[in-house]
Structures are given as structure tokens and as C-alpha cells.
């Protein structure tokens, strides 16, 4: 199974990335079994057309079985950095990909952002999003493992079922 973590935080190695990696862990994806695309490391290429680097990153994303998409909350939605990258994808480019939307924020005031904004974008691109999204309040970093495990309690089964079904259909 190919797992990619796509991080749209403009700060490299951010808390958002750390939380996305915790999601991968709780889903049973070890460090050696995942690819991390931290878009902050590719800002200089993002608006180059054509760009071999961006094309290769996009191919990595579309070839994923599981895609964890993580962004901090900016103006009640995901970052422009993430949106700019995903704008490279045509409709149904993520067909056959199981996606997990993850967003971080400073307060619970935007806790619906991943389901209201990020999920529809991923679905528009053809991804299957079988579980509820994760919204993580960054002041709770000291409880990250427990909070991510709580989220996984209701999310793990539908994600695994979708991955199994997708793998069975593609064989």
C-alpha cells in the first residue's frame, strides 16, 4: 500500500506535519511505508509551469492508495499553498485514492473547516473520503497521541474497509 502525506503548511516541519504523521501511525503506516510531501519545501517550484518537480509530486499523490492531506486553518479554510498545488489536478485525478482530511487550528471555532472545505475539494478531485475529518487544536499538542487515537476510534474501520475494497476492485 502506498501512503502519501501531503502537508500544506507554509512552515516546513510544522506541527501540522507532525499531526499528519501521527495520523499515519495510528492508521498503521510506519515511517518507512510513507512518503511525505511538505509543500513548504517546494514553494519556489509551485508556480512554475511546466515543472518536473511538481509533476513528479503530483504523480506521487495520484499513485497513492492512502492520502493524508493536512493544512493549518487560514481564514477559516485550508492554505493557498495547498490549493495551488491541488489546482494542478484535473477532475477525478484522485480516483481510487482514499483520502483523510486533517486540519489544525488555534481554536474550536473552525472545527468544521476540514469537513466543510477540504473534504469537498478532495471529493471533487475524485478521492474517496470514508471517515470524518480530523480537526486538531494546536494548543493540545501535549495530548496529540490520545486525541488522534480518539479520532481513529471511529475512523479506522471505514478507512480500512475502503482501502480493502479499492484494492480488491483494482486487482
C-alpha positions as CSV (number, residue, x, y, z in Angstrom):
1,X,0.0,0.0,0.0
2,X,1.3,3.4,-1.0
3,X,0.7,6.2,1.6
4,X,1.4,9.8,1.0
5,X,1.2,12.7,3.5
6,X,0.6,16.0,1.7
7,X,1.3,19.0,4.0
8,X,0.1,22.5,3.0
9,X,1.6,24.4,5.9
10,X,3.9,27.2,4.6
11,X,6.3,26.5,7.6
12,X,8.5,23.4,6.9
13,X,8.4,20.6,9.5
14,X,5.3,22.2,11.1
15,X,3.0,21.0,13.9
16,X,0.5,20.3,11.1
17,X,3.0,17.8,9.5
18,X,3.6,16.2,13.0
19,X,-0.1,15.6,13.4
20,X,-0.5,14.2,9.9
21,X,2.4,11.8,10.7
22,X,0.6,10.8,13.9
23,X,-2.5,10.0,11.9
24,X,-0.4,7.8,9.6
25,X,1.0,6.0,12.7
26,X,-2.5,5.4,14.2
27,X,-3.6,4.1,10.8
28,X,-0.8,1.5,11.0
29,X,1.5,3.2,8.4
30,X,5.1,3.2,9.7
31,X,7.7,5.8,8.7
32,X,9.3,3.5,6.1
33,X,6.0,2.9,4.4
34,X,5.0,6.5,3.7
35,X,6.1,9.4,1.5
36,X,5.8,12.9,3.0
37,X,5.4,15.9,0.6
38,X,5.9,19.0,2.6
39,X,4.9,21.8,0.2
40,X,6.9,24.4,2.2
41,X,9.9,22.7,0.7
42,X,8.7,23.3,-2.8
43,X,7.4,26.9,-2.8
44,X,10.0,28.0,-5.4
45,X,8.5,25.5,-7.9
46,X,4.8,25.7,-7.1
47,X,4.0,28.3,-9.8
48,X,6.4,27.1,-12.5
49,X,4.7,25.6,-15.5
50,X,5.9,23.2,-16.5
51,X,7.8,21.9,-13.5
52,X,9.3,18.4,-13.5
53,X,9.4,18.5,-9.7
54,X,5.7,19.5,-9.3
55,X,4.7,16.9,-11.9
56,X,6.6,14.2,-10.1
57,X,5.0,15.2,-6.8
58,X,1.5,15.2,-8.4
59,X,2.2,11.7,-9.8
60,X,3.2,10.5,-6.3
61,X,-0.1,11.8,-5.0
62,X,-2.3,10.3,-7.7
63,X,-0.5,6.9,-7.3
64,X,-1.3,6.7,-3.6
65,X,-3.7,4.3,-2.1
66,X,-4.0,6.4,1.0
67,X,-3.5,10.1,1.0
68,X,-3.4,12.2,4.3
69,X,-3.9,15.8,3.4
70,X,-3.1,18.3,6.1
71,X,-3.3,22.1,6.4
72,X,-3.5,24.7,9.0
73,X,-6.6,26.7,9.1
74,X,-6.1,30.1,7.4
75,X,-9.1,32.4,7.1
76,X,-11.5,29.5,8.0
77,X,-10.2,27.2,5.3
78,X,-7.1,25.4,4.0
79,X,-4.0,27.3,2.8
80,X,-3.5,28.8,-0.6
81,X,-0.3,26.8,-0.7
82,X,-2.3,23.5,-0.6
83,X,-4.9,24.9,-3.0
84,X,-2.3,26.0,-5.5
85,X,-0.8,22.5,-5.6
86,X,-4.2,20.8,-5.9
87,X,-5.1,23.1,-8.7
88,X,-2.6,21.1,-10.8
89,X,-5.0,18.1,-10.7
90,X,-7.8,17.6,-13.2
91,X,-11.2,16.2,-12.2
92,X,-11.1,12.6,-11.0
93,X,-7.3,12.7,-10.7
94,X,-7.6,11.2,-7.3
95,X,-10.0,8.4,-8.4
96,X,-9.2,5.3,-6.5
97,X,-7.4,7.2,-3.7
98,X,-8.7,7.1,-0.1
99,X,-8.1,10.5,1.5
100,X,-8.1,11.7,5.1
101,X,-8.5,15.4,5.6
102,X,-6.6,16.9,8.5
103,X,-6.7,20.5,9.6
104,X,-5.1,22.3,12.5
105,X,-6.2,25.5,14.2
106,X,-5.9,27.7,17.2
107,X,-9.4,27.2,18.5
108,X,-12.6,25.1,18.0
109,X,-14.2,28.0,16.2
110,X,-13.2,26.5,12.8
111,X,-13.6,22.8,13.7
112,X,-16.0,22.3,10.7
113,X,-13.4,23.6,8.2
114,X,-12.0,20.2,7.2
115,X,-15.4,18.8,6.5
116,X,-16.9,21.9,5.0
117,X,-13.9,22.9,2.8
118,X,-11.2,20.3,2.5
119,X,-13.4,17.2,2.1
120,X,-15.4,18.7,-0.8
121,X,-12.2,19.6,-2.6
122,X,-10.8,16.1,-2.3
123,X,-14.1,14.6,-3.4
124,X,-14.2,17.0,-6.4
125,X,-10.8,15.5,-7.4
126,X,-12.3,12.0,-7.2
127,X,-10.9,10.9,-3.8
128,X,-13.0,8.7,-1.5
129,X,-13.2,10.2,2.0
130,X,-14.8,7.5,4.1
131,X,-14.3,8.9,7.6
132,X,-14.9,12.1,9.4
133,X,-12.1,14.6,9.1
134,X,-9.7,15.4,11.9
135,X,-9.6,19.0,13.2
136,X,-6.8,19.4,15.8
137,X,-6.4,22.4,18.1
138,X,-2.7,23.1,18.3
139,X,-2.7,24.1,21.9
140,X,-3.4,20.4,22.6
141,X,-0.1,19.1,21.2
142,X,0.8,17.6,24.6
143,X,-2.3,15.3,24.2
144,X,-1.8,14.7,20.5
145,X,-1.4,10.9,20.7
146,X,-4.6,10.5,22.8
147,X,-6.6,12.9,20.6
148,X,-5.5,11.3,17.4
149,X,-6.3,7.8,18.9
150,X,-9.8,9.1,19.8
151,X,-10.4,10.2,16.3
152,X,-9.1,6.9,15.0
153,X,-11.6,5.0,17.2
154,X,-14.4,5.9,14.8
155,X,-12.4,6.5,11.6
156,X,-10.1,3.5,11.4
157,X,-12.8,0.9,10.3
158,X,-14.3,2.9,7.4
159,X,-10.8,3.8,6.1
160,X,-9.6,0.3,6.2
161,X,-12.8,-1.0,4.6
162,X,-12.5,1.5,1.8
163,X,-8.8,0.6,1.2
164,X,-9.6,-3.1,1.1
165,X,-12.5,-2.6,-1.3
166,X,-10.3,-0.4,-3.6
167,X,-7.5,-2.9,-3.6
168,X,-10.0,-5.8,-4.4
169,X,-11.6,-3.8,-7.2
170,X,-8.2,-2.9,-8.8
171,X,-6.9,-6.4,-8.9
